[in-house]
Amino acid sequence: MTAATVPEPDLKYLQKVLLEMLAIPSPTGFTDTIVRYVAERLEELGIPFELTRRGTIIATLKGKQKSPDRAVSAHLDTIGASVRAVQENGRLSLAAIGCWSSRFAEGSRVSVFTDTGVIRGSVLPLMASGHAFNTAVDQMPISWDHVELRLDAYSATRADCESLGVNIGDFVAFDPLPEFTDSGHISARHLDDKAGVAALLTALKSIVDSGAEPLIDCHPLFTITEETGTGAAAVLPWDVSEFVGIDIAPVAPGQASNEHAVSVAMQDSGGPYDYHLSRHLLQLGLENQLPIRRDVFRYYFSDAHSAVTAGHDIRTALLAFGCDATHGYERTHIDSLSALSRLLGAYILSPPVFASDAQPAKGSLERFSHQIEHDAQMESDTRVPPVESLIGQRNDEP
């Protein structure tokens, strides 16, 4: 694989579909509309797909051979909230959907989806007026118990809310507030993981437009429950041996990720990712001269974790775009999304890490993989081996 063989991503297309997806509310559990949108984009590209009962999309980009095949996954659901209680004063208490701080909910404009319609509103701290509470407004604790939703409708009592059709469990979607600047920065809520979805769709478009044929089948997956931990648990085609998740890379002190690079996560809360598949991705990044980082995410799970936990015997890796203030008012850069899309294209067109994964290694170690071995390491001097010697060590025996 060389840089010349990887089609260039259409960045105008990437930004267009990202902006359109950001306009579609999709907190976990309320994803039908975003599923329809992405399915329509796949139809435009001529990529066939199936839908699970709840709406996870399982697409198939055909390759020269069927097995072993691979999957790449991005999630359509976002963080959000639901109505936890209707208060006597007509305000609504909220329960978070996904793991995020109420600090980022305060001041947000939102849509409440009742069984019969949509009502707009704002999320406010319980003490919202400095004129009424003076400096006490700065002493409010930060938790979901200390914010409430004020509806833009006559709702002075619980009965008023009930007459509007508001019920416990109604979904609350937070406005994305997207802004694409001339500097290339992209700021919005819910870039996690709509920016990853846009990068994947763009990689697929570049491959289809170029006429390139993958060496093996690839299944693009678009899951709908990643934020609550079960995204890819029951959606993998049975013959998948390699699974690459696509998600967000936190840019923060103590992290190696960057808004201008694509990250290969070496480990997250579920443990280390596959040694060989991760280094295959790093090798592709080097060959294609992409800005690439390694990182470890300590407080983080992905679709790959849900797939392994469900019992799939697969190699997993995670690619992520660099993003500041994850699960808050997020910001990335077109550089990172471009690098992610190019790396996805390179991966989809690359050979399998282990062609032998098509069949189990029964009673023999001949086809089994090799890592840096202990004896060889002990015989070496104290120098750290160059990165090239740690990448691409794989057994491609058919």
C-alpha positions as CSV (number, residue, x, y, z in Angstrom):
1,M,0.0,0.0,0.0
2,T,1.4,3.4,-1.0
3,A,0.0,6.9,-0.7
4,A,-0.7,7.0,-4.4
5,T,-3.2,4.1,-4.2
6,V,-5.4,5.8,-1.5
7,P,-8.0,8.1,-3.1
8,E,-8.2,11.6,-1.8
9,P,-11.2,12.4,0.4
10,D,-13.8,14.8,-0.8
11,L,-13.7,17.3,2.1
12,K,-16.6,19.4,0.8
13,Y,-18.7,16.2,0.9
14,L,-17.4,15.5,4.4
15,Q,-18.4,18.9,5.7
16,K,-21.8,18.8,4.0
17,V,-22.9,15.4,5.5
18,L,-21.5,16.4,8.9
19,L,-23.5,19.6,9.0
20,E,-26.6,17.8,7.8
21,M,-26.2,15.1,10.5
22,L,-25.6,17.6,13.2
23,A,-29.0,19.1,12.4
24,I,-30.7,15.7,13.1
25,P,-31.3,15.1,16.8
26,S,-30.2,11.6,17.7
27,P,-29.7,10.9,21.5
28,T,-29.5,7.2,22.2
29,G,-32.9,5.7,21.8
30,F,-34.1,8.4,19.4
31,T,-32.2,7.5,16.2
32,D,-34.7,6.6,13.5
33,T,-34.2,9.8,11.5
34,I,-30.4,9.7,11.5
35,V,-30.5,6.0,10.5
36,R,-32.7,7.0,7.5
37,Y,-30.3,9.8,6.6
38,V,-27.2,7.6,6.6
39,A,-29.0,4.8,4.8
40,E,-29.9,7.3,2.0
41,R,-26.2,8.3,1.7
42,L,-25.3,4.6,1.3
43,E,-27.9,4.2,-1.4
44,E,-26.5,7.1,-3.3
45,L,-23.1,5.4,-3.2
46,G,-24.5,2.2,-4.4
47,I,-23.4,0.3,-1.2
48,P,-25.9,-2.3,-0.1
49,F,-27.0,-2.6,3.5
50,E,-29.2,-4.3,6.0
51,L,-31.0,-2.9,9.0
52,T,-31.3,-4.7,12.4
53,R,-34.7,-4.6,14.1
54,R,-33.7,-1.4,16.0
55,G,-31.9,0.3,13.2
56,T,-28.2,-0.5,13.3
57,I,-26.9,-0.4,9.7
58,I,-24.8,-3.3,8.4
59,A,-23.4,-2.4,4.9
60,T,-21.2,-4.4,2.6
61,L,-18.4,-3.1,0.4
62,K,-17.6,-6.1,-1.7
63,G,-14.0,-7.2,-2.2
64,K,-12.1,-9.6,-4.4
65,Q,-12.5,-12.3,-1.8
66,K,-15.2,-12.9,0.9
67,S,-13.2,-14.3,3.8
68,P,-11.7,-13.3,6.1
69,D,-13.7,-10.0,6.1
70,R,-13.4,-6.9,8.2
71,A,-15.7,-4.3,9.7
72,V,-15.4,-0.6,10.5
73,S,-17.9,1.0,12.9
74,A,-19.0,4.5,13.7
75,H,-22.0,5.4,16.0
76,L,-25.0,7.5,15.1
77,D,-26.3,8.1,18.7
78,T,-25.3,11.0,20.8
79,I,-25.5,12.1,24.4
80,G,-28.7,13.8,25.5
81,A,-31.3,13.6,28.3
82,S,-34.8,12.4,29.1
83,V,-37.5,13.8,31.3
84,R,-37.1,12.2,34.8
85,A,-39.9,14.1,36.6
86,V,-42.5,16.8,36.0
87,Q,-42.2,19.2,38.9
88,E,-45.1,21.0,40.6
89,N,-43.9,24.3,39.2
90,G,-44.1,23.1,35.7
91,R,-40.3,22.7,35.3
92,L,-38.8,19.3,34.2
93,S,-36.1,17.3,36.0
94,L,-33.7,15.5,33.7
95,A,-31.8,12.2,33.6
96,A,-28.6,12.2,31.4
97,I,-28.4,9.8,28.4
98,G,-24.8,8.8,28.2
99,C,-22.0,10.0,30.6
100,W,-21.6,13.8,30.6
101,S,-21.6,16.7,33.0
102,S,-24.6,18.8,33.7
103,R,-22.2,21.7,33.6
104,F,-22.4,21.5,29.8
105,A,-26.2,21.3,29.9
106,E,-26.7,24.6,31.7
107,G,-27.8,27.4,29.3
108,S,-28.5,25.0,26.5
109,R,-31.4,25.3,24.1
110,V,-33.2,22.0,23.7
111,S,-36.1,20.2,22.0
112,V,-38.4,18.0,24.0
113,F,-40.0,15.2,21.9
114,T,-43.4,14.3,23.3
115,D,-45.6,11.5,22.0
116,T,-47.4,14.1,19.8
117,G,-45.0,16.9,19.0
118,V,-41.9,19.0,19.8
119,I,-41.6,21.7,22.5
120,R,-38.6,24.0,22.7
121,G,-37.0,25.0,26.0
122,S,-33.9,25.9,27.9
123,V,-31.9,24.0,30.6
124,L,-31.1,26.2,33.6
125,P,-29.6,25.8,37.1
126,L,-32.1,25.8,39.9
127,M,-30.9,29.3,40.8
128,A,-30.7,31.0,37.4
129,S,-31.2,34.7,38.2
130,G,-28.4,36.7,39.6
131,H,-30.9,39.5,40.4
132,A,-32.9,37.1,42.6
133,F,-30.1,35.1,44.2
134,N,-27.1,37.3,44.1
135,T,-23.8,35.5,44.6
136,A,-25.6,32.3,45.5
137,V,-25.8,31.5,41.8
138,D,-22.0,30.8,42.0
139,Q,-22.4,28.3,44.8
140,M,-24.8,25.8,43.1
141,P,-23.4,22.3,43.0
142,I,-22.8,20.7,39.6
143,S,-25.1,17.7,39.1
144,W,-28.2,16.7,37.2
145,D,-30.2,17.2,40.4
146,H,-29.4,20.9,40.3
147,V,-30.7,21.8,36.8
148,E,-34.1,21.9,35.3
149,L,-35.8,22.4,32.0
150,R,-37.9,25.5,31.4
151,L,-40.4,24.9,28.5
152,D,-41.3,27.6,26.0
153,A,-45.0,27.1,26.6
154,Y,-47.5,27.9,29.3
155,S,-46.4,25.5,32.0
156,A,-46.8,26.9,35.5
157,T,-48.0,23.7,37.1
158,R,-47.6,19.9,36.6
159,A,-51.1,19.9,35.1
160,D,-50.1,22.4,32.5
161,C,-47.2,20.2,31.4
162,E,-49.5,17.2,31.3
163,S,-51.9,19.1,29.1
164,L,-49.0,19.8,26.7
165,G,-48.4,16.1,26.4
166,V,-45.2,16.1,28.4
167,N,-44.4,12.8,30.1
168,I,-41.6,11.1,32.0
169,G,-39.2,9.4,29.6
170,D,-39.7,12.0,26.8
171,F,-36.4,12.6,24.9
172,V,-34.5,15.8,25.2
173,A,-32.1,16.8,22.4
174,F,-29.5,19.5,22.8
175,D,-28.9,22.0,20.0
176,P,-25.6,21.3,18.3
177,L,-24.6,25.0,17.6
178,P,-22.3,24.1,14.7
179,E,-19.7,26.6,13.5
180,F,-17.2,25.9,10.7
181,T,-14.5,28.6,10.6
182,D,-12.1,29.7,7.9
183,S,-9.3,28.4,10.0
184,G,-10.5,24.8,9.5
185,H,-11.9,24.4,13.0
186,I,-15.2,22.7,13.5
187,S,-17.1,23.4,16.7
188,A,-20.4,21.8,17.8
189,R,-22.0,19.5,20.2
190,H,-22.3,15.9,19.1
191,L,-19.2,15.7,16.9
192,D,-19.0,12.4,18.9
193,D,-19.5,10.5,16.7
194,K,-21.1,12.3,13.8
195,A,-17.7,13.6,12.7
196,G,-16.5,10.0,12.7
197,V,-19.6,8.9,10.6
198,A,-18.8,11.7,8.1
199,A,-15.2,10.6,7.8
200,L,-16.3,7.0,7.2
201,L,-18.9,8.0,4.6
202,T,-16.3,10.1,2.9
203,A,-13.8,7.3,2.8
204,L,-16.4,5.0,1.3
205,K,-17.3,7.7,-1.3
206,S,-13.6,8.1,-2.3
207,I,-13.2,4.3,-2.8
208,V,-16.5,4.0,-4.9
209,D,-15.7,7.1,-7.0
210,S,-12.1,5.8,-7.7
211,G,-13.3,2.4,-8.8
212,A,-10.9,0.7,-6.5
213,E,-11.8,-2.8,-5.4
214,P,-10.9,-3.9,-1.8
215,L,-9.0,-7.1,-1.5
216,I,-11.5,-8.5,1.0
217,D,-15.1,-7.7,2.0
218,C,-15.6,-4.8,4.3
219,H,-18.7,-4.1,6.4
220,P,-19.2,-0.5,7.4
221,L,-21.4,-0.5,10.5
222,F,-23.4,2.4,11.9
223,T,-24.5,1.6,15.5
224,I,-27.1,3.3,17.6
225,T,-26.4,2.5,21.2
226,E,-22.7,3.2,21.7
227,E,-23.2,5.9,24.3
228,T,-24.9,3.5,26.6
229,G,-22.4,0.7,26.0
230,T,-24.0,-1.9,23.7
231,G,-23.3,-0.5,20.2
232,A,-21.8,-3.4,18.3
233,A,-22.8,-6.2,20.7
234,A,-25.0,-8.1,18.3
235,V,-24.4,-6.8,14.8
236,L,-21.2,-8.3,13.4
237,P,-21.3,-10.6,10.4
238,W,-20.1,-13.9,11.7
239,D,-17.0,-14.1,9.5
240,V,-15.5,-10.8,10.6
241,S,-12.0,-11.2,11.9
242,E,-10.9,-7.6,12.1
243,F,-12.9,-4.8,13.7
244,V,-11.9,-1.1,13.6
245,G,-14.0,1.3,15.7
246,I,-14.2,5.0,14.8
247,D,-14.6,7.5,17.6
248,I,-13.4,10.6,19.3
249,A,-9.9,11.2,20.7
250,P,-9.8,13.5,23.8
251,V,-7.4,16.4,23.4
252,A,-6.5,17.3,27.0
253,P,-3.6,17.5,29.4
254,G,-2.0,14.0,29.7
255,Q,-3.3,12.9,26.3
256,A,-1.2,12.5,23.1
257,S,-4.1,13.2,20.7
258,N,-4.2,16.4,18.6
259,E,-6.9,18.2,16.7
260,H,-4.7,18.1,13.5
261,A,-4.0,14.4,13.7
262,V,-5.6,11.0,13.7
263,S,-5.1,8.8,16.8
264,V,-4.6,5.1,17.1
265,A,-5.8,4.1,20.5
266,M,-3.5,1.5,22.0
267,Q,-5.7,0.9,25.1
268,D,-8.9,2.2,26.7
269,S,-11.0,1.2,29.8
270,G,-11.6,-2.2,28.2
271,G,-7.8,-2.9,28.0
272,P,-5.3,-3.0,25.2
273,Y,-6.4,-3.2,21.6
274,D,-5.0,-5.9,19.2
275,Y,-1.2,-5.6,18.9
276,H,-1.1,-6.6,15.2
277,L,-4.1,-4.7,13.9
278,S,-3.1,-1.5,15.7
279,R,0.4,-1.6,14.3
280,H,-1.0,-2.4,10.8
281,L,-2.9,0.9,11.1
282,L,0.2,2.7,12.3
283,Q,2.1,1.3,9.3
284,L,-0.5,2.5,6.9
285,G,-0.4,6.0,8.5
286,L,3.4,6.1,8.0
287,E,3.2,4.8,4.4
288,N,0.7,7.5,3.5
289,Q,2.5,10.3,5.4
290,L,-0.5,11.0,7.6
291,P,-0.3,12.9,10.9
292,I,-0.8,10.1,13.3
293,R,-0.6,9.7,17.1
294,R,-0.7,6.9,19.6
295,D,-2.8,7.4,22.7
296,V,-4.3,5.7,25.7
297,F,-7.8,6.5,26.8
298,R,-8.3,5.7,30.5
299,Y,-12.0,6.6,30.9
300,Y,-13.4,5.4,27.6
301,F,-15.2,2.5,26.0
302,S,-16.0,2.0,22.3
303,D,-18.0,-0.2,19.9
304,A,-15.0,-2.5,19.8
305,H,-15.3,-3.2,23.5
306,S,-19.0,-4.0,23.2
307,A,-18.3,-6.4,20.3
308,V,-15.6,-8.3,22.3
309,T,-17.8,-8.4,25.4
310,A,-20.6,-9.9,23.4
311,G,-18.3,-12.9,22.7
312,H,-16.9,-12.2,19.2
313,D,-13.5,-13.7,18.5
314,I,-12.1,-10.7,16.6
315,R,-9.0,-8.5,16.5
316,T,-10.0,-4.9,17.5
317,A,-8.5,-1.5,17.0
318,L,-9.7,2.1,17.4
319,L,-9.2,5.1,15.1
320,A,-10.2,8.5,16.5
321,F,-10.2,12.1,15.4
322,G,-8.7,14.6,17.8
323,C,-11.3,16.7,19.6
324,D,-11.1,19.2,22.4
325,A,-13.8,19.2,25.2
326,T,-15.3,15.8,24.4
327,H,-18.9,15.4,25.5
328,G,-19.0,19.2,26.0
329,Y,-19.0,21.9,23.3
330,E,-16.6,20.0,21.2
331,R,-14.0,21.2,18.6
332,T,-12.0,19.4,16.0
333,H,-10.2,20.4,12.8
334,I,-10.6,19.4,9.2
335,D,-7.0,18.2,9.3
336,S,-7.9,15.4,11.7
337,L,-11.1,14.4,9.8
338,S,-9.1,14.4,6.5
339,A,-6.4,12.2,8.0
340,L,-9.0,9.8,9.5
341,S,-10.8,9.5,6.2
342,R,-7.6,8.8,4.3
343,L,-6.5,6.2,6.9
344,L,-9.8,4.5,6.7
345,G,-9.5,4.4,2.9
346,A,-6.1,2.9,3.2
347,Y,-7.2,0.3,5.7
348,I,-10.3,-0.8,3.7
349,L,-8.1,-1.3,0.6
350,S,-5.2,-3.0,2.5
351,P,-4.6,-6.8,2.8
352,P,-5.9,-8.6,5.8
353,V,-3.5,-8.5,8.7
354,F,-3.7,-12.3,8.8
355,A,-5.1,-14.1,5.8
356,S,-4.9,-17.2,8.0
357,D,-7.7,-15.7,10.2
358,A,-10.2,-17.2,7.7
359,Q,-9.6,-20.5,9.4
360,P,-8.9,-21.4,13.0
361,A,-5.4,-22.7,13.8
362,K,-6.3,-26.2,14.8
363,G,-3.5,-28.1,16.6
364,S,-0.7,-26.2,15.1
365,L,1.4,-23.0,15.9
366,E,2.6,-22.7,12.3
367,R,0.1,-19.9,11.4
368,F,0.0,-18.3,14.8
369,S,1.3,-14.7,15.1
370,H,4.6,-13.4,16.6
371,Q,5.3,-10.4,18.7
372,I,8.6,-9.1,20.0
373,E,10.0,-12.2,21.8
374,H,11.4,-12.2,25.3
375,D,14.7,-13.9,24.4
376,A,15.5,-11.6,21.5
377,Q,14.7,-8.6,23.7
378,M,17.0,-9.8,26.4
379,E,19.9,-10.3,23.9
380,S,19.5,-6.7,22.6
381,D,21.2,-3.7,24.2
382,T,19.4,-1.0,26.1
383,R,18.4,1.0,23.1
384,V,14.7,1.4,22.2
385,P,14.1,-0.4,18.9
386,P,13.0,2.0,16.1
387,V,9.2,2.2,15.4
388,E,9.7,0.5,12.0
389,S,10.8,-2.7,13.7
390,L,7.7,-2.8,15.8
391,I,5.2,-2.2,13.0
392,G,3.9,-4.7,10.4
393,Q,5.2,-7.8,12.1
394,R,2.5,-10.1,10.9
395,N,2.1,-13.5,9.4
396,D,0.4,-13.2,6.0
397,E,0.7,-16.9,5.2
398,P,-2.5,-18.0,3.3
